[in-house]
Amino acid sequence: MCCLFTSLVLFGPRLVILLWWLMQPLRWQAAFDSFIWPFLGFLFLPWTTLMYVIVAPGGVTGFDWIWIGLMFLADITSYTGGAYGNRNQIPGYGRSP
């Protein structure tokens, strides 16, 4: 079950990005001027990239930055959550002296 959840967290937003880009390429062109930023977002910050595409065509103002910030935290958490959860499985790590 844990592997399934981890796979969905890591590959789920990337699959959505790919399908959404194939179905609505004009929305992606409206959000980004070049190909490099959505590509880097696909690789490193997929949740943040998805949220930016949702809010960018209307202009990113006010409360939209909070949504983008929350998705940035979701990206960071998806990368660091596994290390924290498995800290007791590494010998000598996570124990107090």
C-alpha positions in Angstrom: 0.0 0.0 0.0 2.8 2.4 0.8 4.5 1.7 -2.6 1.2 2.4 -4.4 0.8 5.7 -2.5 4.4 6.7 -3.2 4.0 5.9 -6.9 0.8 8.0 -7.1 2.5 10.9 -5.4 5.5 10.8 -7.7 4.0 9.8 -11.0 0.4 11.0 -10.7 1.0 14.7 -11.3 3.4 14.0 -14.1 0.8 11.8 -15.8 -1.8 14.6 -15.4 0.7 17.2 -16.8 1.4 15.0 -19.8 -2.3 14.3 -20.6 -3.4 17.9 -20.0 -0.6 19.2 -22.2 -1.8 16.8 -25.0 -5.4 17.8 -24.6 -5.1 21.6 -24.1 -1.8 22.8 -25.5 -3.1 26.4 -25.8 -3.6 26.7 -22.1 0.0 25.7 -21.5 1.2 28.2 -24.1 -0.9 30.9 -22.3 0.8 30.0 -19.0 4.4 29.6 -20.2 6.4 31.5 -22.8 9.0 28.8 -23.4 9.3 25.1 -23.2 12.0 25.0 -20.5 9.9 26.1 -17.5 7.1 23.5 -17.9 9.8 20.9 -18.6 11.7 21.7 -15.5 8.4 21.8 -13.6 7.5 18.4 -14.9 10.9 17.0 -13.6 11.2 18.7 -10.3 8.0 20.5 -9.1 5.0 18.8 -10.8 2.3 19.9 -8.2 3.5 23.5 -8.4 3.5 23.4 -12.2 -0.1 22.1 -12.2 -1.3 24.8 -9.9 0.5 27.5 -11.9 -1.2 26.3 -15.1 -4.5 26.5 -13.3 -4.1 30.1 -12.0 -1.8 31.7 -14.6 -4.1 32.4 -17.6 -6.2 34.7 -15.4 -3.1 36.3 -13.9 -1.4 35.3 -10.6 -2.6 37.7 -8.0 -3.3 37.7 -4.2 -4.6 34.4 -3.0 -3.3 32.6 -6.1 0.2 32.8 -4.5 -1.0 30.9 -1.5 -2.2 28.0 -3.7 1.1 28.0 -5.5 3.0 28.0 -2.2 0.9 25.1 -0.9 1.7 23.1 -3.9 5.4 23.9 -3.6 5.2 22.5 0.0 3.5 19.4 -1.4 6.4 18.9 -3.8 9.0 19.4 -1.1 7.1 17.0 1.2 6.8 14.4 -1.5 10.6 14.3 -1.8 11.4 14.5 2.0 8.6 12.5 3.5 10.2 9.1 2.7 13.4 9.9 4.4 11.7 11.0 7.6 9.4 7.9 7.6 12.3 5.5 7.2 14.7 7.1 9.6 14.5 4.2 12.1 15.5 1.6 9.5 19.0 3.1 9.0 21.4 1.8 11.8 22.5 4.6 14.1 20.2 7.2 12.6 17.4 8.8 14.5 18.5 7.5 17.9 19.4 10.0 20.5 23.0 9.5 22.0 
